[in-house]
Amino acid sequence: MVMVTALTIALDYIGRGWNPVPVDYRTKKPSTGNGWQLRIIDATNAPHYFNGGQMNIGVVLGPSSHGLTDVDLDCDEARAVAPYILPRTSAIFGRVSSRAAHWLYYTDLSITADKAVLIFNDPTTRGRVLELRIGGASGAQTVFPGSTHEDTGEAITWEETGEPASVDGAHLVHRIHELAAYSLIARRWPAPGLKARHDAALKVGGFLARAGKSAQDIKIAAEAIARAVNDPEWRNRREAAEDAANAFHAGKHAFGLSGMREQFGNAVADQIAEWLGYDGAGERQDNSASGTSSTAQAKPEERLLLSSAEFIQNFEAPDPLIEGIIMRKFIYALTGHVSKGKTAGALLFAAHIGLGKMLGNLEVEQGRVLYFAGENYVDIQMRWIAMAQQMDFDVETIPVHFRRGRFKLSKKMDQLRVEVDQLGGVDFIIVDGSTAFFEGDDENSNAQAGTHAIRLRELTTLKGEPGVLVLCHPPKNAGDDNLQPRGAGAMIAEWDGNLTATKDGAVTTTLANQNSRPGFCPAELSSAHRHA
C-alpha cells in the first residue's frame, strides 16, 4: 500500500490553486507561527514546510486560494438541512461522525465582506450551528482532508473531490442565513405527540410567508426541517407549512413572529427573525383588527371538510411516462411468478424511457431512469449489455443509472435524495425487487408491510417526481388471474396500480393491470429468452 505523504497532498492542493498551510498534528493550529495568513506556499517551497513529519494540512481561505470559501456545518441539523438549501458544489468533506460537514465554494466574499468568519450560534445554548469561513486580510484557514481530527482521531476525508462551485457571494450569504434559521428551528422541533408538530409547521409556514418566502421555498424548508429530525410525518409538515403560506398569500390569516415566539421561545424566534431579516412590522395591526387570538384565527384553516371546488382546486393531472401504463408520481407493483418476464419488462421500460423511444404504438416520454438492482445484479448487467446490443444504444450516454445490490432505504434516503438532486432529478425508478428492500422480519405483518410500502412511495417525492415500478412476487400458488403482490393487505392497498406479468409459452410475456385503472393498455413483449 502506497503511503500518501503530507507533501503529496499539499502539492495536489497547490495544483488546484489553493494555498496550503502546515498544521500541528491533531490540532487546528498552523505550525509555522504568526504570519501564516500572508505566506504563499507553492510547489517550489512546499518541501520546506511539508518535510515528512506527521502533521495536519490546512488551506488558507480567501484571495491566496482564488476566493475559496468554506461552509462549516457544526451541528447535525445543519448537516441534514444543508442539501436542501445550499447551492450545489462538487467539493465536500468531513469525517465519520460528521459527514459532509464542509462545503467549498469560490466567492468574492474575501474582498467584499468585512469579517473573516461569520458565526451562527444557538442563542440559548451558545452552541455553534454553523460558520461561513471567508478568509481575507485577517485570515482564516480550515483543516483539510489528509488530516486527523483533534478530538476524535478520525481521518478527515473527501465526500466529493470535484471542483468547488463558483457562486455569487451575496447569494451564498443569503442561503447561509436561511440554513442557520432552519437548522435552529429543527433543533427546537417539538417532540411527537398530539398536534404539536402540526401546529409548529403551521406557525413556521405562516412566519416564513411573512418573511417573504414563496410557497415553494416554504415547502422545501418544512420538509428539510422535519426530515432533519426524522419526523416520520414530514409530508404532513410540508403540506401544513405550504397551506399556511398559501393562506397568507391569499390575504388570509397566518401566524407571524408572535406565533414563533409562542412555539420556540422569544430568544430563538427573535434570532431566527434576525437571520432572515424580518422585523415583524405590521403584525400587531393584523392581530388587533379582529380582536381574537392567533390560535382562534387559525382554526378555520384547519377545518376537515372542503367544498367540491376546493377539493379539486389544486389538482394537477399526472404526466404519463409510457402512454396508458406508467404515470409520474404514481407507484406500481409489477407482479409475476419466477420466469414470467418481470425483469425483462422493467429493463425494456428503462431503455425506452431513457431513449424516449415509442414502445410499440405507445408514446414514451424521454427521461432519466434509476434502477435498483437488489436481486442478482450480475444477471441484470448481462441483460443490459444484451439489450444495448439489440436496441443499439450507447451505455455511456443513455440516462439510465443503476444501484448494485440491496440497501436500507430507511438509512440511505437522505443520501439518495442528495444524489438524485445532483443528477438533476429522475423520471422513473425501478425497484427490483420488493423483497430485497423489505426491512422487516414478517412480510405478512400489516404494520411492517405498510411501513415498507410507504417507504417505497417516498421515492415518488424525489426531485423530478418520478413514477415508481416495484417488482413483486405473488403468493406461491396464485393463479394468473389473481396475481397480487405477496404480503399483508396494508402493502397491497398502497399501490396505485398492479401490473401483472404472465407468459404464453416461451415467446410472449403479457403485461396487464388487475387494478382497473382507467386507460391501461395491455402490452405483449415477445422474446425467446426473457425470464425474471
C-alpha positions in Angstrom: 0.0 0.0 0.0 1.5 3.4 -1.0 1.6 5.9 1.7 0.3 9.4 0.7 2.5 12.0 2.3 1.6 15.4 3.5 3.8 16.8 0.8 1.9 14.9 -1.9 -1.4 16.2 -0.6 -0.1 19.7 -0.3 1.2 19.6 -3.9 -2.2 18.4 -5.0 -3.9 21.3 -3.3 -1.3 23.7 -4.9 -2.2 22.2 -8.3 -5.8 23.1 -7.6 -4.9 26.7 -7.0 -5.1 26.5 -3.2 -2.6 27.8 -0.6 -1.8 25.1 1.9 -0.5 25.6 5.4 1.1 23.1 7.7 -0.9 22.5 10.9 0.2 20.7 14.0 -0.9 17.0 14.1 -4.4 16.6 15.6 -4.9 20.3 16.0 -6.2 23.2 14.0 -3.2 25.4 14.8 -0.8 26.3 12.0 2.6 25.1 12.9 4.6 27.9 11.2 3.7 30.6 13.8 2.4 34.1 13.1 2.1 35.3 9.6 0.7 32.1 8.0 -2.2 34.0 6.5 0.2 36.1 4.4 2.6 33.3 3.4 2.3 31.8 -0.1 3.4 28.2 -0.3 3.9 26.9 -3.8 5.5 23.9 -5.5 9.0 25.3 -5.1 8.9 25.9 -1.3 6.4 23.2 -0.3 9.1 20.6 0.6 10.4 23.1 3.2 7.1 23.2 5.1 5.9 19.7 4.5 9.0 17.7 5.2 7.9 14.2 6.1 6.8 14.7 9.7 3.4 13.7 11.0 1.1 16.7 10.6 -2.3 18.1 9.6 -2.8 20.1 6.4 -4.9 23.3 6.3 -5.8 25.6 3.4 -5.8 29.3 3.6 -9.2 30.7 2.5 -9.7 33.8 0.5 -7.6 35.6 -2.1 -4.5 33.3 -2.0 -6.7 30.4 -2.8 -8.7 32.1 -5.5 -11.6 33.0 -3.2 -12.0 29.6 -1.7 -14.8 29.8 0.9 -15.8 27.1 3.4 -19.3 26.5 4.8 -18.6 24.7 8.1 -21.7 22.8 9.4 -21.2 22.3 13.1 -24.4 20.5 14.2 -26.4 17.5 13.0 -29.4 19.6 12.0 -27.3 21.9 9.8 -25.7 18.9 8.0 -29.2 17.4 7.4 -30.8 20.7 6.2 -27.8 21.8 4.0 -28.6 19.7 0.9 -32.0 21.4 0.6 -30.7 24.9 0.9 -27.0 25.3 -0.1 -26.0 25.7 -3.8 -24.7 22.5 -5.4 -21.0 22.1 -5.2 -18.7 19.2 -6.0 -16.2 19.7 -3.2 -17.4 18.4 0.2 -15.5 16.7 3.0 -16.0 15.6 6.6 -15.3 12.7 8.9 -17.0 9.5 10.0 -19.0 11.1 12.9 -19.6 14.4 11.0 -20.2 13.5 7.3 -20.3 16.2 4.7 -19.6 18.9 7.3 -17.6 21.2 4.9 -19.0 22.6 1.6 -16.5 24.5 -0.5 -17.2 27.4 -3.0 -15.4 30.1 -4.9 -16.7 33.5 -4.0 -15.7 37.2 -3.9 -16.6 37.4 -0.2 -12.9 37.8 1.0 -12.9 41.1 -0.9 -16.4 42.3 -0.1 -17.0 41.1 3.4 -15.6 42.8 6.5 -15.2 39.6 8.5 -13.0 36.6 8.0 -15.7 34.3 9.6 -19.4 34.6 10.0 -20.5 32.7 13.1 -24.1 31.4 13.8 -24.7 30.3 17.4 -27.8 28.9 19.2 -28.9 31.9 21.2 -29.8 29.9 24.3 -27.1 27.1 24.5 -24.4 29.2 22.7 -23.6 26.0 20.8 -22.3 26.5 17.3 -24.8 26.0 14.4 -22.5 26.8 11.5 -19.8 29.1 10.2 -19.2 30.8 6.9 -15.4 30.8 6.7 -14.2 33.5 4.3 -10.6 34.5 4.9 -9.3 37.8 3.7 -6.9 40.2 5.4 -7.3 38.9 8.9 -7.1 35.4 7.7 -8.9 32.1 8.1 -7.8 28.6 7.3 -9.6 25.2 7.5 -8.0 21.8 8.2 -8.5 19.8 5.1 -8.5 16.1 4.1 -5.2 14.5 4.8 -5.5 15.5 8.4 -6.7 13.9 11.7 -9.4 15.4 13.8 -8.2 16.7 17.1 -10.8 15.3 19.4 -12.0 12.1 17.8 -8.8 10.9 16.0 -11.0 10.4 12.9 -9.5 10.9 9.5 -10.8 13.9 7.6 -11.7 12.7 4.2 -13.4 13.8 1.0 -17.0 13.1 0.3 -16.8 14.6 -3.2 -13.4 15.6 -4.7 -14.6 17.7 -7.6 -14.3 21.5 -8.1 -15.9 24.0 -5.7 -18.9 25.7 -7.3 -18.4 29.4 -8.2 -21.3 31.3 -6.6 -22.3 34.9 -6.0 -21.1 35.9 -2.5 -24.2 37.7 -1.6 -26.4 34.8 -2.7 -24.3 32.4 -0.6 -24.6 34.7 2.5 -28.4 34.8 2.0 -28.5 31.0 1.8 -26.3 30.6 4.8 -28.7 32.8 6.9 -31.6 30.6 5.7 -29.7 27.5 6.6 -28.9 28.8 10.1 -32.5 29.7 10.7 -34.0 26.4 9.5 -31.3 24.5 11.5 -32.2 26.3 14.6 -35.9 25.6 14.0 -35.0 21.9 13.6 -33.1 22.0 16.9 -36.3 23.1 18.7 -38.7 20.9 16.8 -41.4 19.6 19.2 -41.4 16.1 20.4 -44.0 13.7 18.9 -47.5 13.9 20.3 -50.9 15.4 19.9 -50.8 18.2 17.3 -47.5 19.9 18.5 -45.6 19.2 15.3 -48.5 20.1 13.0 -49.1 23.4 14.8 -45.3 24.1 14.6 -45.5 23.6 10.8 -48.4 26.0 10.5 -46.5 28.6 12.5 -43.3 28.2 10.5 -45.2 28.3 7.2 -47.0 31.5 8.1 -44.0 33.2 9.6 -41.8 32.3 6.5 -44.5 33.6 4.2 -44.5 36.9 6.2 -40.7 36.9 5.9 -41.0 37.0 2.1 -40.6 33.3 1.2 -42.5 31.7 -1.6 -44.9 28.8 -1.0 -42.4 26.5 -2.9 -39.5 27.7 -0.8 -41.5 27.1 2.4 -42.5 23.7 1.2 -38.8 22.8 0.8 -37.8 24.4 4.1 -40.5 22.5 6.0 -39.5 19.2 4.5 -35.9 19.9 5.3 -36.6 20.8 8.9 -38.9 17.8 9.5 -36.6 15.3 7.9 -33.6 16.7 9.8 -35.2 15.4 13.0 -36.5 12.2 11.4 -40.1 13.3 11.7 -42.0 10.4 10.1 -44.9 12.7 9.1 -42.6 15.1 7.2 -45.1 15.1 4.3 -47.8 16.4 6.6 -45.5 19.1 7.9 -44.6 20.2 4.4 -48.3 20.3 3.4 -49.3 22.2 6.6 -46.5 24.8 6.1 -47.4 25.2 2.4 -51.1 25.6 3.3 -50.2 28.3 5.8 -48.1 30.1 3.2 -50.8 29.9 0.6 -53.3 31.3 3.1 -51.1 34.3 3.8 -50.5 35.0 0.1 -54.3 34.8 -0.4 -54.8 37.5 2.2 -56.0 35.2 4.9 -54.6 35.0 8.5 -51.2 33.4 9.0 -49.0 33.1 12.1 -46.1 35.5 12.4 -43.3 36.3 14.8 -45.6 36.2 17.8 -46.6 32.6 16.9 -42.9 31.7 16.5 -42.2 33.2 20.0 -45.0 31.2 21.4 -43.7 28.0 19.8 -39.9 28.3 20.2 -39.4 31.0 22.8 -38.5 34.6 22.4 -34.7 34.3 22.1 -34.9 31.6 19.5 -37.7 33.2 17.5 -36.0 36.6 17.5 -32.7 35.1 16.4 -34.4 33.3 13.5 -36.2 36.5 12.5 -32.9 38.4 12.6 -31.1 35.9 10.4 -34.0 36.1 7.9 -34.1 39.9 8.0 -37.6 40.1 9.4 -38.7 42.7 12.0 -42.3 41.7 12.5 -43.6 45.1 11.4 -47.4 45.1 10.8 -48.2 42.0 12.8 -49.8 43.9 15.7 -52.2 45.5 13.4 -53.1 42.2 11.9 -53.9 40.7 15.3 -55.7 43.7 16.8 -58.0 44.1 13.8 -60.0 41.1 14.7 -59.7 41.2 18.4 -59.2 37.5 18.6 -56.2 35.3 19.5 -53.9 33.9 16.8 -55.0 30.4 17.8 -58.7 31.2 17.3 -57.9 32.8 14.0 -56.0 29.8 12.8 -58.9 27.3 13.4 -60.7 27.9 10.1 -57.5 26.9 8.2 -57.6 23.5 9.9 -61.2 22.5 9.1 -61.6 19.0 7.9 -64.2 19.4 5.2 -63.8 21.0 1.8 -66.3 22.0 -0.9 -66.3 20.2 -4.2 -64.5 23.2 -5.8 -61.9 23.4 -3.0 -61.3 19.7 -3.2 -60.2 19.8 -6.9 -58.8 23.3 -6.8 -55.1 22.3 -6.9 -55.4 19.2 -9.0 -52.7 18.6 -11.5 -53.1 15.8 -14.0 -50.2 13.4 -13.7 -48.0 13.2 -16.7 -47.7 9.8 -18.5 -44.2 8.3 -19.0 -45.5 5.4 -21.0 -48.8 6.0 -22.5 -51.6 4.1 -20.7 -49.1 2.2 -18.5 -46.9 4.4 -16.2 -47.5 7.9 -14.9 -45.3 10.2 -12.9 -45.9 10.5 -9.1 -47.6 7.0 -9.1 -46.3 3.8 -7.7 -47.0 0.5 -9.3 -46.3 -3.1 -8.5 -45.3 -5.5 -11.3 -46.3 -8.9 -10.1 -45.5 -12.2 -11.6 -44.1 -15.7 -10.8 -40.5 -16.5 -11.5 -39.5 -16.7 -15.2 -42.6 -14.7 -16.4 -40.7 -11.6 -17.7 -40.8 -9.1 -14.9 -37.2 -8.0 -15.1 -37.2 -8.2 -18.9 -40.2 -5.8 -19.0 -38.7 -3.5 -16.4 -35.4 -3.2 -18.3 -37.3 -2.6 -21.5 -39.3 0.2 -19.9 -36.0 1.7 -18.6 -34.4 1.6 -22.1 -37.4 3.1 -23.8 -37.8 5.9 -21.3 -34.1 6.6 -21.4 -34.2 6.8 -25.2 -37.6 8.5 -25.4 -38.5 5.7 -27.9 -42.0 4.5 -28.6 -43.0 1.2 -27.1 -44.8 -0.4 -30.0 -47.5 2.1 -30.7 -47.4 3.7 -27.3 -45.9 7.2 -26.8 -43.0 7.3 -24.3 -41.7 10.5 -22.6 -37.9 10.6 -22.6 -36.4 10.9 -19.1 -33.8 9.8 -16.6 -34.2 6.4 -15.0 -32.9 4.9 -11.8 -32.8 1.1 -11.5 -32.3 -0.5 -8.0 -30.8 -3.9 -8.9 -31.4 -5.5 -5.5 -31.7 -9.1 -6.7 -28.9 -10.8 -8.7 -27.4 -7.6 -10.3 -24.9 -9.7 -12.3 -27.8 -11.1 -14.2 -29.2 -7.6 -14.8 -25.7 -6.5 -16.0 -25.8 -9.3 -18.6 -29.3 -8.4 -19.7 -28.5 -4.7 -20.0 -25.4 -5.4 -22.2 -27.5 -7.6 -24.4 -30.3 -5.0 -24.6 -27.8 -2.3 -25.6 -26.6 -4.5 -28.4 -30.1 -5.4 -29.6 -31.5 -1.9 -29.3 -28.3 -0.2 -30.5 -27.9 2.3 -27.7 -24.7 3.6 -26.0 -24.4 2.5 -22.4 -22.1 5.6 -21.8 -24.8 8.1 -22.8 -28.2 6.6 -22.1 -29.6 8.4 -19.0 -30.2 5.2 -17.0 -28.5 4.8 -13.6 -28.1 1.7 -11.5 -27.6 0.8 -7.9 -25.9 -2.6 -7.4 -27.2 -4.7 -4.5 -29.7 -4.1 -1.7 -29.6 -1.4 0.9 -31.8 0.0 3.6 -34.0 2.9 2.3 -34.6 4.0 5.8 -30.9 4.6 6.3 -30.0 5.9 2.8 -33.0 8.1 1.8 -31.2 11.3 2.6 -28.1 10.3 0.7 -30.3 9.1 -2.2 -32.2 12.4 -2.2 -28.8 14.3 -2.5 -27.5 12.1 -5.3 -30.8 12.4 -7.2 -30.6 16.2 -6.9 -27.1 16.0 -8.3 -28.3 14.1 -11.3 -30.9 16.9 -11.9 -33.8 14.6 -10.8 -35.2 11.3 -12.1 -38.3 10.5 -14.0 -38.7 6.8 -13.4 -37.5 4.4 -10.7 -37.5 0.6 -10.9 -37.1 -1.3 -7.6 -36.0 -4.9 -8.3 -37.5 -6.3 -6.2 -39.7 -5.5 -3.3 -38.4 -8.3 -1.0 -34.8 -7.1 -1.4 -35.7 -3.8 0.2 -38.1 -5.1 2.8 -36.6 -4.2 6.2 -38.9 -6.1 8.5 -39.0 -9.8 9.6 -42.6 -10.7 8.7 -44.0 -9.6 5.4 -47.4 -10.8 6.5 -47.4 -8.2 9.3 -49.7 -5.3 8.3 -47.7 -2.8 10.3 -44.3 -3.9 8.7 -45.8 -4.2 5.2 -47.5 -0.8 5.5 -44.2 0.8 6.6 -42.4 -0.8 3.7 -45.0 0.4 1.1 -44.9 4.0 2.5 -41.1 3.9 2.3 -41.3 2.9 -1.3 -43.9 5.5 -2.1 -41.5 8.1 -0.7 -39.4 7.5 -3.8 -42.1 9.4 -5.8 -41.2 12.6 -3.8 -37.6 12.7 -5.1 -36.7 15.5 -7.4 -38.5 15.0 -10.7 -41.5 13.4 -9.0 -40.8 10.0 -10.7 -43.1 7.2 -11.4 -42.0 4.1 -9.4 -42.3 0.4 -10.5 -41.7 -2.2 -7.9 -41.1 -5.8 -9.0 -43.1 -8.2 -6.7 -43.6 -11.9 -6.3 -47.2 -13.2 -5.8 -48.2 -15.8 -3.2 -46.8 -19.2 -4.0 -49.9 -20.8 -5.5 -51.6 -17.7 -7.0 -53.2 -18.2 -10.4 -52.5 -15.9 -13.4 -56.0 -14.3 -12.9 -55.2 -13.4 -9.3 -51.7 -12.0 -9.2 -51.3 -9.7 -6.2 -48.0 -8.7 -4.5 -47.1 -11.1 -1.8 -47.5 -9.6 1.7 -50.1 -8.1 4.0 -53.1 -6.1 2.9 -51.6 -2.8 4.1 -48.9 -3.0 1.4 -51.3 -4.1 -1.4 -53.6 -1.2 -0.6 -50.7 1.3 -1.1 -50.1 0.6 -4.8 -51.7 2.9 -7.4 -51.7 0.1 -9.9 -50.7 -3.6 -10.1 -49.2 -4.6 -13.4 -49.1 -8.4 -13.8 -46.7 -10.5 -15.9 -47.8 -13.8 -17.4 -46.2 -15.8 -20.2 -47.7 -17.7 -23.1 -45.2 -20.5 -23.8 -41.6 -19.4 -24.3 -42.3 -16.4 -26.5 -44.8 -13.8 -25.3 -45.0 -12.0 -21.9 -48.2 -10.1 -21.4 -48.4 -7.1 -19.0 -51.9 -6.4 -17.8 -53.3 -4.3 -15.0 -55.6 -6.1 -12.4 -56.3 -2.8 -10.6 -58.9 -1.4 -13.1 -57.1 1.9 -13.5 -58.5 3.9 -16.5 -56.8 4.0 -19.8 -54.4 1.0 -19.3 -53.2 -0.7 -22.4 -52.2 -4.4 -22.1 -48.7 -4.9 -23.6 -47.2 -8.0 -25.1 -43.4 -8.4 -25.0 -42.0 -11.1 -27.4 -38.7 -12.8 -26.8 -37.3 -16.3 -26.8 -35.1 -15.8 -23.7 -36.7 -13.4 -21.3 -37.1 -14.6 -17.7 -37.4 -12.9 -14.3 
